[in-house]
Structure formats: C-alpha cells, structure tokens
Amino acid sequence: MIKVLVVDDSASGRELLTYIINSSPEMRVTAVAVNGREAVQIVQNQNFDAVTMDIHMPVMDGIEAITSIMSSNPVPIIIVSESAGAKEGSRVLEAMSAGALAVMRRPAGPGSAEHAEQARELIQAIKTFSEVKLVKRWRPEKYAYGAATQPQPLPAPRTAGKPKIIAIGSSTGGPEALQIILSKIDIDTSVPVFIVQHISRGFSQGLADWIGTFSKLPARLARDGEQAAAGRVYVAPAGFNMGVDSRLRISVVEIPAEINCHSIGYFFNSVLESFGRDCVAVLLTGMGRDGARELKNIKDAGGLTIAQDEKSSVVWGMPGEAVKIGGASYVMPPADIPGFLAGILGSKE
C-alpha cells in the first residue's frame, strides 16, 4: 500500500485529492496537512511513500516545506497546482529546484468530462514517483553536493572547428541541474543552447521564465519557424516535439494528448541529422531511457556527449542508460559542465 500525505490549504482541494487517491486500491491517504509547517511536522513523525504539495499556503508555503523536508526527511514530492499561469509557473519551478520531482495540475472535479483522465494521470504519477529512492541532498547550501570536482581533460582538438549547437535533455530532478549549469555558463561564441525538459503541459512557459531569472544567457520558449540566435537559450514547449535544421531554424510539432512528455530523443535525432559531429549533447538526471540511444548515435558520429554522473543525479535513469551503452564521451556533475564547455567553446570569464 502506497501511503500518501496530502498538503493543501483548501478544504475542497484536500477532499478532492483524498477522494482520487483513495479510489486506487494500491494507495491510501494516511494524513493531510493544511500548510507547509504542518506538513514538515507530520513527515518528521510518520513515514510516507509520496506527498502531494500545494504551493501557495499560509504559515509556510510549499517551497519552504519542500526545502525543509528534503534536507531532513526526504520523500518523493509531487506539486499539485491549481494554476499554470506565468507567475505560478516560476514558483513551481523554484519548488522543483528545491527537490520536488514533478508538477501536475489539480484534477477537475468528478462532474467534469476531464476528471477521469486527470485522476488517472495523478494516480499513475504518485505510483511512479513513490518508487524513487531519495537521499538528503537539498539544503540551504543547495549547490554543495554539486560543487565542481577535479577538472576533466578537454577532448582532442576538433578538425571541423567548434560545435555549432548545445542540446540538453533532462527529466526528474532536471530543474536543479539546469539551474546549476545555466547560472554559470557564459559562452562568448555563436552557439545557441536548446533544452528539452520533461514537464507537464501548461508549465513550460514558467520553465522558460524561471530559467531567465538566473541564466546568464537570455531564455525563451521555442517557437515554430523561429531562427535561433547565438548566445540564447531555447526551451521546448511541453506537448510539442522540437527540432532544428542545419540553418538553426526551429520546428515544433504537437504530440498526441495521451503522450505525457515530449521526446528528448526526437530532438537529439534532429541535432544529429542537422549538425552531425558539430554539436554538444548533454543528458541530465531523469527516469527512463529517453535520449540515451540518441546520445550514443551522436557520439558515434563524432559529436561530443556528456552524461550527468550518478552521485549528483536524482534518478540515474536516462544518463545511466547512456553510460551503460557507451553513449557518453564524458560523465560529470552539473557543476563541472559550464567550465568544461567554456574550455571548448570560449568564455567571457
């Protein structure tokens, strides 16, 4: 039985989530909390397999609660948000950087035509993320675990010149890794950065806005037909697969609603087809295998590939699979990546 804590300051919200979760024979809501402080206290005294967490609450909000829980009694946390507006989106990404594993919209009520499907998705998410094993990692000095290690040796000189594009794929735990990388990366070259982060529909604009608050490079949501510019970050919109041609023109293709996440592998394939060996591809923390095989294809073609190391990964699924099949030229924590790229591409620093 999967034991769940529901945290929401809205009585109707708590009742709805409890109703949905208890409808599954595999899980049960064993406690509820009306604010973040109460949630922290309950987690200290009871064991849970998963927590659903609201963001905006009195006394202590969801971000503070997540930070406290993950530094003392780590448990898989899923953000269940009522809104996906721009302001809410940035707050959600702060919460994910603090340690939450995923974000979902609060399901509609039983009278809605969308209720059954949204309830199914929530139950599946809780089941999936309850299996993630976490360690005490997030704390006020949040980057301590990701401090740069011994410098990696630079790759051999590339006869074809500098790479023309940086492609990054990430999933569970990705926002924190992206923050570590993009807050430090400062490339003075004609190379755009593309990101495919697995995230629920409606929250990708918030992801782009959030990245823009700390990235040294301007960030925006990618648009179909847009010409990518040097020194900018482009974020794939949720619900769309992103591609790029050899002239750096972006394409976004809508995926069926029943497919939860856009594909990292799709974008890596596009990068390989358009740029061959003249690219850098990075695969960060995440569940599953998305992008691993395609990362190896890029390496086999002569491109430079990087996989996040196991110690710094929340889930060493995607990068671990890439390493297993020989798809990573280098394996390193996020904190090492900016300096490594600067050595290849040039830096203002």
C-alpha positions in Angstrom: 0.0 0.0 0.0 1.4 3.4 -1.0 1.0 5.8 1.9 0.3 9.4 0.8 0.3 12.8 2.6 -1.9 15.4 1.0 -0.8 19.1 1.7 -3.3 21.8 0.6 -4.8 24.8 2.5 -8.1 24.4 0.6 -10.5 22.0 2.2 -12.2 21.2 -1.1 -8.7 20.6 -2.6 -7.8 18.2 0.2 -11.1 16.4 -0.2 -10.8 16.0 -4.0 -7.2 14.7 -3.8 -8.1 12.3 -1.0 -11.1 11.0 -3.0 -9.0 10.5 -6.1 -6.0 8.8 -4.3 -8.2 6.6 -2.2 -10.1 5.4 -5.3 -6.9 3.4 -6.2 -6.7 0.0 -4.4 -2.9 0.5 -4.4 -2.7 3.7 -2.3 -4.2 5.4 0.7 -4.1 9.0 2.1 -2.9 8.4 5.6 -2.6 12.1 6.6 -3.4 15.6 5.5 -1.9 19.0 6.2 -3.2 22.5 5.8 0.1 24.3 5.4 3.8 23.7 4.9 4.8 23.8 8.6 2.2 21.2 9.5 3.5 19.0 6.6 7.1 19.2 7.9 6.0 18.2 11.4 3.9 15.3 10.1 6.7 14.0 7.9 9.0 14.0 10.9 6.7 11.7 12.8 5.3 9.4 10.1 6.5 7.5 7.1 5.1 8.2 3.6 5.8 6.9 0.2 4.7 10.1 -1.5 3.5 13.7 -0.8 1.2 15.9 -2.9 2.1 19.5 -2.2 0.3 22.8 -2.9 2.5 25.9 -3.5 0.6 28.9 -2.0 -0.3 28.3 1.6 -0.3 30.3 4.8 2.2 30.0 7.6 4.7 28.2 5.4 4.4 27.8 1.6 5.2 24.8 -0.5 8.7 25.8 -1.4 9.8 26.3 2.2 8.2 23.0 3.1 9.9 21.1 0.3 13.3 22.5 1.2 12.9 21.5 4.8 11.5 18.0 4.1 14.2 17.2 1.5 17.0 18.3 3.9 15.8 16.2 6.8 13.2 13.5 5.9 13.4 13.2 2.1 10.3 11.7 0.4 9.0 11.9 -3.2 7.0 15.1 -3.6 4.6 15.9 -6.4 3.5 19.5 -6.8 -0.3 19.7 -7.4 -1.1 23.2 -8.6 -4.4 24.8 -9.4 -2.9 27.2 -11.9 -0.3 27.2 -14.6 -0.1 30.9 -15.1 3.3 32.7 -15.7 3.7 33.7 -12.0 2.6 30.3 -10.7 4.9 28.6 -13.2 8.0 30.3 -11.9 7.1 29.4 -8.3 6.5 25.8 -9.4 10.0 25.6 -10.9 11.5 27.0 -7.7 9.8 24.2 -5.9 11.2 21.6 -8.3 14.6 23.1 -7.9 14.2 22.7 -4.2 13.5 19.0 -4.6 10.0 18.3 -5.9 10.0 15.5 -8.5 7.1 16.6 -10.7 4.3 19.1 -11.2 0.7 18.4 -12.2 -2.4 20.5 -12.4 -5.0 19.7 -9.7 -7.6 17.4 -11.4 -11.1 18.7 -12.2 -14.0 17.6 -10.0 -16.0 14.4 -10.6 -18.6 16.2 -12.6 -16.1 17.3 -15.3 -15.5 15.4 -18.5 -11.7 15.7 -17.8 -11.9 14.2 -14.3 -11.4 10.5 -15.1 -8.3 11.1 -17.3 -6.7 13.7 -14.9 -7.4 11.4 -11.9 -5.7 8.5 -13.7 -2.7 10.6 -14.5 -2.3 11.7 -10.9 -2.6 8.2 -9.6 0.0 7.0 -12.1 2.3 9.8 -11.2 2.1 9.0 -7.5 2.7 5.3 -8.2 5.7 6.1 -10.4 7.4 8.6 -8.2 6.8 6.7 -4.9 9.4 4.2 -6.2 12.1 6.9 -6.4 14.7 6.5 -3.7 16.0 9.8 -2.4 18.8 10.9 -0.2 19.3 14.0 1.9 20.6 16.3 -0.8 18.7 19.6 -0.8 19.7 22.1 1.9 20.2 25.9 2.1 23.7 25.4 0.7 21.9 23.7 -2.2 24.8 23.5 -4.6 27.2 21.9 -2.1 26.7 18.4 -3.4 27.3 19.6 -7.0 30.5 21.5 -6.3 33.0 21.2 -9.1 35.3 18.2 -8.9 38.7 17.8 -10.4 38.8 19.4 -13.9 38.0 16.9 -16.7 40.6 16.7 -19.5 39.5 18.5 -22.6 38.7 16.5 -25.7 41.1 16.2 -28.6 41.1 19.2 -31.0 38.2 19.1 -33.4 39.3 19.5 -37.0 35.8 20.6 -38.0 36.0 23.6 -35.6 33.9 24.5 -32.7 30.5 22.8 -32.1 27.6 24.8 -33.5 24.9 23.9 -31.0 24.4 22.7 -27.4 21.5 20.3 -26.8 20.4 19.5 -23.3 17.8 16.9 -22.2 16.6 16.5 -18.7 13.7 15.0 -16.7 13.2 14.1 -13.0 15.5 16.4 -11.0 16.4 18.3 -14.1 15.4 21.9 -12.9 18.1 21.9 -10.2 20.7 20.6 -12.6 19.7 23.2 -15.2 20.0 25.9 -12.6 23.5 24.9 -11.6 24.6 24.8 -15.3 22.8 27.9 -16.7 23.6 30.1 -13.7 27.3 29.7 -14.5 27.6 29.1 -18.2 28.8 32.2 -20.1 29.6 31.4 -23.7 31.1 34.1 -26.0 30.5 32.2 -29.3 27.9 31.7 -31.9 26.2 28.8 -30.2 22.6 28.6 -29.1 21.5 26.3 -26.2 18.4 24.1 -26.6 16.7 22.5 -23.7 14.1 19.7 -23.6 12.9 19.2 -20.0 10.1 16.8 -19.3 7.3 18.8 -17.7 3.6 18.8 -17.6 1.6 20.8 -20.2 1.0 24.3 -19.3 4.2 24.8 -17.3 6.8 25.2 -20.0 6.4 29.0 -20.2 7.0 29.1 -16.5 10.1 27.0 -17.0 11.5 29.4 -19.6 10.6 32.4 -17.4 12.3 30.8 -14.4 15.5 30.0 -16.3 15.6 33.6 -17.4 15.8 34.7 -13.7 19.3 33.1 -13.2 20.7 32.3 -16.6 23.5 34.5 -18.0 22.0 33.8 -21.4 18.6 35.1 -22.4 16.0 32.3 -22.3 12.7 31.9 -24.1 10.1 29.3 -25.2 10.9 28.0 -28.6 8.6 28.9 -31.5 7.9 27.1 -34.7 9.8 28.6 -37.6 11.9 30.8 -35.4 15.6 31.4 -36.3 17.8 30.5 -33.3 20.3 33.2 -32.3 23.8 32.9 -30.8 24.1 33.0 -27.1 20.4 32.3 -26.3 18.6 29.5 -24.6 15.5 27.9 -26.2 13.1 25.8 -24.2 11.0 23.1 -25.9 7.3 23.8 -25.2 5.5 20.9 -23.3 3.2 19.0 -25.6 5.4 19.6 -28.7 8.5 17.8 -30.1 11.2 20.3 -31.0 13.6 20.0 -34.0 16.2 22.3 -35.6 17.6 22.3 -39.1 21.2 23.0 -40.3 20.5 26.7 -40.5 19.2 26.8 -36.9 15.6 27.2 -37.8 13.4 25.7 -35.1 10.4 23.5 -35.6 7.8 22.4 -33.0 5.4 19.6 -33.7 2.4 18.9 -31.5 2.3 15.4 -30.0 -0.9 13.5 -29.1 -2.6 14.5 -25.8 -2.2 10.9 -24.5 1.6 11.2 -24.7 2.7 12.7 -21.4 6.1 14.1 -22.3 7.8 15.5 -25.4 10.8 13.5 -26.6 14.5 14.2 -25.8 15.4 11.5 -28.3 13.4 13.3 -31.1 15.4 16.5 -30.6 18.8 14.7 -30.4 18.0 12.9 -33.6 17.2 16.3 -35.2 20.5 17.7 -33.9 22.4 14.7 -35.3 20.8 14.9 -38.7 21.4 18.7 -39.0 24.9 19.0 -37.4 26.5 15.6 -37.4 29.7 15.8 -35.3 29.5 19.6 -34.8 27.4 19.5 -31.7 27.5 19.0 -27.9 24.7 16.9 -26.4 24.1 16.7 -22.6 21.8 14.2 -20.9 20.9 15.0 -17.3 19.1 13.3 -14.5 15.8 11.6 -15.2 13.7 8.4 -15.1 13.6 6.0 -18.1 15.8 5.9 -21.2 14.7 8.9 -23.3 17.6 10.3 -25.2 20.1 7.6 -24.2 20.3 5.7 -27.5 20.3 9.0 -29.5 23.1 10.3 -27.3 25.2 7.3 -28.4 24.3 7.9 -32.0 25.7 11.5 -31.7 28.9 10.2 -30.1 29.3 7.5 -32.8 29.0 10.3 -35.4 31.8 12.2 -33.7 29.8 14.7 -31.6 30.7 15.5 -28.0 28.4 13.9 -25.4 28.1 14.4 -21.7 26.0 12.4 -19.2 25.4 13.5 -15.6 27.1 11.3 -13.0 25.2 9.0 -10.7 26.1 10.7 -7.4 24.6 14.1 -8.4 21.5 12.6 -10.2 18.2 12.5 -8.5 17.4 9.5 -10.8 20.3 8.0 -12.8 17.9 6.5 -15.4 18.5 8.4 -18.7 22.1 9.3 -18.1 22.8 5.9 -16.5 21.5 4.1 -19.6 23.6 6.3 -21.8 26.7 5.4 -19.9 25.7 1.7 -19.9 25.5 1.6 -23.7 28.7 3.7 -24.2 26.9 6.8 -25.3 28.8 9.3 -23.1 32.1 10.9 -24.0 32.3 12.3 -20.5 30.5 11.7 -17.2 30.4 14.6 -14.7 28.2 16.5 -12.2 26.3 19.6 -13.4 28.8 22.0 -11.6 31.6 20.7 -13.9 29.7 21.3 -17.1 30.0 25.1 -17.5 33.7 25.2 -17.2 34.1 22.2 -19.4 32.0 23.8 -22.1 33.9 27.1 -21.7 37.1 25.3 -22.4 35.7 24.0 -25.7 33.7 27.0 -26.9 35.3 30.0 -25.3 34.1 32.2 -22.4 33.7 35.8 -21.4 35.2 35.0 -18.0 
